Amino acid sequence: MLGRRIIYLILLGTFYLECSGQDPTFSQFYANSLYLAPSFTGATEEYRFSVNYRNQWPSIPGVFHTYSISFDKAMPAFNSGIGVLATYDVAGSGNLSTTNIGLLYSYDFNINKEWHIRPGVNFKFYYLGLDIGRLIWASMISGTGTTPSITPPPFDNVADVDFASSVMAYNDRIWGGITLDHLLVPKTSFYGDDASVPIKMNIFGGMQIIKHTRLRQKLQEVMSVAMNFQKQDKYYQTDVGLYYYKDPLIFGLWYRGIPLVTSQAGDAIIGLVGIKTSNIHIGYSYDFTISNLISSTGGAHELAIIYEFNNLSLGQQRKRIRAIPCPEF
């Protein structure tokens, strides 16, 4: 057990010192839609409040806890939406953390009777933190004294600004879009070097293949197929899956690791179960690892809670922004 922990520490230290940092990934990316693309800002009836939590690789001590909280509001009179998104990701014995706090805006263009185009932007503050006193250095692991020591970084935090932009097209049943994040390539070095966060690209989309509604267009049964491709630096992955919603329950099954479009072929199978009411949506998913790490990581747990509400009195009229047909999870 001690030997395994030492190996984990060495791997984490190597990752921290030599590799480019990658953004956290949510399996329920539509449950954290503002994180996926700022174009989703305000794509709700009026107000939306979302909380997301991901625990990745729980069998490995001290790594990969990600928290996200967002609030957005539709402004139908201006065909727009505004919002705020905060994410916090922490990993490792030194609590290496990344915090992003952003202001988002989107605008909806009606190009014809069927299709809409919705661009969006996210202006954000980027903060990288580290608890240097909790780090375990190579010289502390070796009892012989032959392992060279590593000079601790002079800084325990790095702050910068960042920007993301997206555009999405959709109609009643089909949607698709692209997001480019870290366009200002924020700094990410505790030693004052030129290291920066690499630009990330997401391409996402899908289609409703079954759609049944009741009176007033309330969805009763929907089956959707969807995909999400993302690339950051030399790493890339593709998620492909199926959602099935039967009021009030929703189920999902995803596969991550398609050969040729994923760095790690055969990475994980993801299962989702959730409940959706008129105001509250709750979803839980589990990533079952199918790669060579199957016996080491413990997969990943993810929880999403979404609360949608409005403050309009009965009978009060409002202009609606056309609903995007993608799933909530």
Legacy VTK file of the C-alpha trace (Angstrom):
# vtk DataFile Version 3.0
C-alpha trace
ASCII
DATASET POLYDATA
POINTS 329 float
0.000 0.000 0.000
2.834 2.394 0.849
4.606 1.549 -2.391
1.482 2.301 -4.387
1.108 5.702 -2.696
4.735 6.549 -3.467
4.163 5.666 -7.116
1.060 7.898 -7.191
3.042 10.762 -5.653
5.801 10.389 -8.222
3.277 10.309 -11.072
1.487 13.375 -9.736
4.772 15.216 -9.324
5.782 14.352 -12.868
2.437 15.534 -14.187
2.705 18.803 -12.263
6.269 19.592 -13.344
6.366 18.537 -16.979
2.956 18.217 -18.583
0.478 20.734 -19.898
-2.565 21.187 -17.704
-5.929 20.049 -19.044
-9.366 21.343 -18.165
-11.734 19.165 -16.117
-14.389 17.364 -18.146
-17.990 16.792 -17.067
-19.696 13.639 -18.314
-23.086 15.361 -17.896
-21.960 18.262 -20.064
-25.493 19.448 -20.866
-26.226 19.626 -17.121
-23.383 22.170 -17.011
-24.257 23.779 -20.314
-22.668 27.173 -19.606
-19.350 25.382 -19.034
-19.777 23.576 -22.356
-20.624 26.725 -24.334
-21.589 30.301 -23.401
-24.167 30.099 -26.213
-26.448 28.280 -23.743
-26.608 31.376 -21.502
-30.224 32.340 -20.980
-31.571 29.315 -22.879
-34.176 28.742 -20.198
-37.719 29.872 -19.398
-36.488 32.748 -17.234
-34.028 31.950 -14.408
-31.750 28.928 -13.964
-29.461 27.949 -11.103
-27.097 24.956 -11.494
-24.710 23.104 -9.186
-22.366 20.365 -10.412
-19.859 18.159 -8.631
-17.444 15.574 -10.071
-15.250 13.143 -8.121
-12.837 11.573 -10.597
-10.662 8.571 -9.737
-11.731 8.303 -6.051
-9.456 5.287 -5.459
-6.380 7.485 -5.880
-5.754 9.687 -2.807
-6.045 13.421 -3.192
-6.972 13.968 -6.844
-9.591 15.547 -9.073
-12.517 17.120 -7.273
-14.382 19.598 -9.474
-17.157 21.975 -8.411
-19.233 24.254 -10.610
-21.992 26.737 -9.871
-23.837 28.931 -12.364
-26.780 31.291 -12.654
-28.273 32.648 -15.855
-31.311 34.611 -16.943
-33.222 34.820 -20.192
-33.910 38.287 -21.632
-36.471 37.531 -24.366
-37.152 41.203 -25.067
-33.548 41.494 -26.275
-33.222 37.935 -27.714
-30.388 37.525 -25.215
-29.207 35.819 -22.066
-26.793 36.803 -19.312
-25.160 34.699 -16.636
-22.278 33.989 -14.295
-20.262 30.775 -14.018
-17.715 29.739 -11.372
-15.683 26.528 -11.424
-13.193 25.193 -8.897
-10.946 22.194 -9.554
-8.527 20.817 -6.932
-6.107 17.890 -7.062
-3.009 16.437 -5.426
-1.444 16.517 -1.975
-0.605 20.206 -2.443
-4.206 21.151 -3.282
-3.278 22.362 -6.743
-6.410 24.305 -7.638
-7.839 26.189 -10.580
-10.615 28.753 -10.150
-12.529 30.443 -12.969
-15.188 33.106 -12.469
-16.825 34.419 -15.634
-19.541 36.729 -16.944
-21.452 35.324 -19.923
-23.661 36.719 -22.657
-25.461 35.172 -25.629
-27.674 36.456 -28.440
-30.236 34.525 -30.476
-30.614 35.162 -34.225
-33.706 33.876 -36.009
-32.400 33.268 -39.541
-35.628 31.671 -40.872
-38.742 29.877 -39.642
-36.787 26.749 -38.712
-33.226 27.651 -37.772
-31.640 29.826 -35.100
-27.998 30.797 -34.575
-26.831 31.633 -31.067
-23.324 33.039 -30.450
-22.014 33.517 -26.905
-19.006 34.880 -25.006
-17.479 34.343 -21.573
-15.123 36.922 -20.007
-13.472 35.358 -16.959
-10.923 35.690 -14.205
-8.449 32.800 -13.936
-6.695 31.873 -10.686
-4.212 29.035 -10.091
-3.439 28.208 -6.461
-1.111 25.860 -4.573
-0.492 24.995 -0.921
3.301 24.641 -1.081
3.570 23.500 2.547
1.611 20.330 1.799
3.729 19.158 -1.133
5.928 16.054 -0.891
9.215 16.516 -2.747
11.478 13.844 -4.242
14.133 14.425 -1.566
11.515 13.648 1.101
10.650 10.270 -0.436
14.237 8.959 -0.818
15.942 7.863 2.395
19.381 7.582 0.788
19.807 11.255 0.048
20.807 10.478 -3.539
17.617 11.847 -5.060
18.199 15.483 -6.067
15.912 17.990 -4.399
13.537 20.196 -6.333
13.430 23.903 -5.626
9.970 24.925 -4.388
8.258 27.529 -6.586
8.549 31.144 -5.411
4.820 31.745 -5.924
1.789 29.949 -4.501
-0.775 31.585 -6.794
-1.067 32.859 -10.357
-3.838 35.169 -11.606
-4.788 36.119 -15.166
-7.763 36.913 -17.396
-9.310 34.648 -20.020
-11.964 34.551 -22.730
-14.157 31.917 -24.397
-16.454 32.165 -27.405
-18.985 29.821 -28.981
-21.630 29.614 -31.664
-24.519 27.193 -31.988
-27.207 26.446 -34.583
-30.455 24.640 -33.836
-34.040 23.964 -34.860
-36.853 21.990 -33.204
-34.949 18.682 -33.220
-31.301 19.248 -34.210
-28.541 21.232 -32.550
-24.799 21.656 -32.992
-22.057 24.079 -32.061
-18.401 24.823 -31.404
-16.621 26.433 -28.449
-13.107 27.859 -28.277
-11.856 28.392 -24.724
-8.680 29.969 -23.251
-8.338 32.289 -26.222
-6.182 34.615 -24.088
-3.937 31.636 -23.098
-3.675 32.529 -19.370
-0.389 31.945 -17.571
-0.049 28.775 -15.522
3.516 28.715 -14.163
4.477 29.145 -10.508
8.093 29.801 -11.574
7.397 32.805 -13.806
7.934 30.844 -17.025
5.957 31.292 -20.240
3.795 28.207 -19.627
0.110 28.822 -20.335
-3.190 26.980 -20.542
-3.595 25.588 -24.082
-6.636 26.561 -26.149
-9.493 24.063 -25.869
-11.997 23.272 -28.613
-15.366 21.578 -28.173
-17.586 20.412 -31.031
-20.967 19.180 -29.855
-24.338 18.296 -31.322
-27.180 15.854 -31.546
-30.707 15.101 -32.660
-34.020 14.060 -31.154
-35.036 10.794 -32.854
-38.264 10.308 -30.851
-40.398 13.176 -29.560
-43.856 12.982 -28.017
-45.562 15.935 -26.354
-48.716 16.624 -24.387
-50.877 19.721 -24.293
-49.062 23.069 -24.183
-46.033 21.376 -25.797
-44.813 19.782 -22.565
-42.397 16.964 -23.400
-43.611 13.523 -22.377
-41.177 11.184 -24.107
-37.931 11.988 -25.923
-35.018 9.919 -27.185
-31.894 11.774 -28.319
-28.476 10.899 -29.707
-25.613 13.279 -29.008
-21.851 13.666 -29.212
-19.149 15.856 -27.740
-15.632 16.094 -29.192
-13.003 18.086 -27.339
-9.350 18.805 -28.029
-6.799 20.576 -25.860
-3.125 20.625 -26.755
-2.285 17.101 -28.000
-5.116 15.418 -26.085
-8.565 14.813 -27.534
-11.602 12.684 -26.792
-15.065 11.937 -28.144
-18.185 11.019 -26.175
-21.115 9.460 -28.034
-24.319 8.454 -26.331
-28.054 8.080 -26.052
-30.585 9.825 -23.787
-34.091 8.563 -23.044
-36.618 10.722 -21.183
-39.997 9.410 -20.035
-41.670 11.965 -17.797
-40.334 12.384 -15.107
-37.307 10.032 -15.454
-34.270 10.311 -17.693
-31.661 7.652 -18.509
-28.439 7.882 -20.465
-25.662 5.634 -21.736
-22.401 6.970 -23.141
-19.188 5.608 -24.599
-15.909 7.500 -24.361
-12.925 6.272 -26.319
-13.813 5.830 -29.989
-10.625 4.823 -31.863
-9.034 7.515 -34.047
-11.030 10.337 -32.417
-9.873 9.794 -28.822
-6.341 9.858 -27.377
-7.190 6.915 -25.090
-9.212 4.374 -27.075
-11.710 2.495 -24.945
-11.667 4.888 -21.986
-15.040 4.593 -20.190
-18.692 3.638 -20.321
-20.934 6.189 -18.623
-24.350 5.511 -17.137
-26.841 8.218 -16.134
-30.071 8.275 -14.172
-32.053 11.392 -13.335
-35.392 12.941 -12.542
-36.898 16.026 -14.142
-39.803 18.034 -12.745
-41.159 21.391 -13.858
-38.589 23.206 -11.700
-35.905 20.795 -10.463
-33.660 18.436 -12.436
-31.357 16.015 -10.604
-28.915 13.694 -12.345
-26.294 11.171 -11.211
-23.762 9.519 -13.494
-20.906 7.060 -13.075
-17.922 6.622 -15.385
-16.944 2.947 -15.495
-13.320 2.762 -16.579
-12.607 0.159 -19.295
-8.981 1.107 -20.038
-5.845 -0.336 -18.429
-6.649 1.788 -15.348
-9.782 -0.247 -14.586
-8.394 -1.665 -11.327
-6.746 1.542 -10.077
-8.998 4.583 -10.438
-12.461 3.724 -9.114
-14.128 5.440 -12.077
-15.835 8.793 -11.522
-18.985 10.004 -9.778
-20.901 13.065 -10.922
-23.941 14.855 -9.512
-25.948 17.687 -11.103
-28.785 19.753 -9.627
-30.617 22.333 -11.751
-33.358 24.654 -10.522
-35.384 26.677 -13.039
-37.927 29.282 -11.981
-39.667 32.509 -12.978
-41.271 35.411 -11.126
-44.058 36.226 -13.565
-47.587 36.235 -12.199
-50.353 34.095 -13.654
-51.614 35.515 -16.928
-48.610 37.782 -17.442
-47.367 37.510 -21.005
-43.769 37.213 -22.056
-41.849 36.731 -25.247
-40.206 33.308 -25.279
-36.812 32.381 -26.659
-37.137 29.206 -28.710
-36.090 26.152 -26.697
-32.874 24.342 -27.649
-33.745 20.640 -28.084
-30.667 19.216 -26.319
-31.051 17.128 -23.119
-30.642 18.674 -19.663
-27.903 16.209 -18.710
LINES 1 330
329 0 1 2 3 4 5 6 7 8 9 10 11 12 13 14 15 16 17 18 19 20 21 22 23 24 25 26 27 28 29 30 31 32 33 34 35 36 37 38 39 40 41 42 43 44 45 46 47 48 49 50 51 52 53 54 55 56 57 58 59 60 61 62 63 64 65 66 67 68 69 70 71 72 73 74 75 76 77 78 79 80 81 82 83 84 85 86 87 88 89 90 91 92 93 94 95 96 97 98 99 100 101 102 103 104 105 106 107 108 109 110 111 112 113 114 115 116 117 118 119 120 121 122 123 124 125 126 127 128 129 130 131 132 133 134 135 136 137 138 139 140 141 142 143 144 145 146 147 148 149 150 151 152 153 154 155 156 157 158 159 160 161 162 163 164 165 166 167 168 169 170 171 172 173 174 175 176 177 178 179 180 181 182 183 184 185 186 187 188 189 190 191 192 193 194 195 196 197 198 199 200 201 202 203 204 205 206 207 208 209 210 211 212 213 214 215 216 217 218 219 220 221 222 223 224 225 226 227 228 229 230 231 232 233 234 235 236 237 238 239 240 241 242 243 244 245 246 247 248 249 250 251 252 253 254 255 256 257 258 259 260 261 262 263 264 265 266 267 268 269 270 271 272 273 274 275 276 277 278 279 280 281 282 283 284 285 286 287 288 289 290 291 292 293 294 295 296 297 298 299 300 301 302 303 304 305 306 307 308 309 310 311 312 313 314 315 316 317 318 319 320 321 322 323 324 325 326 327 328
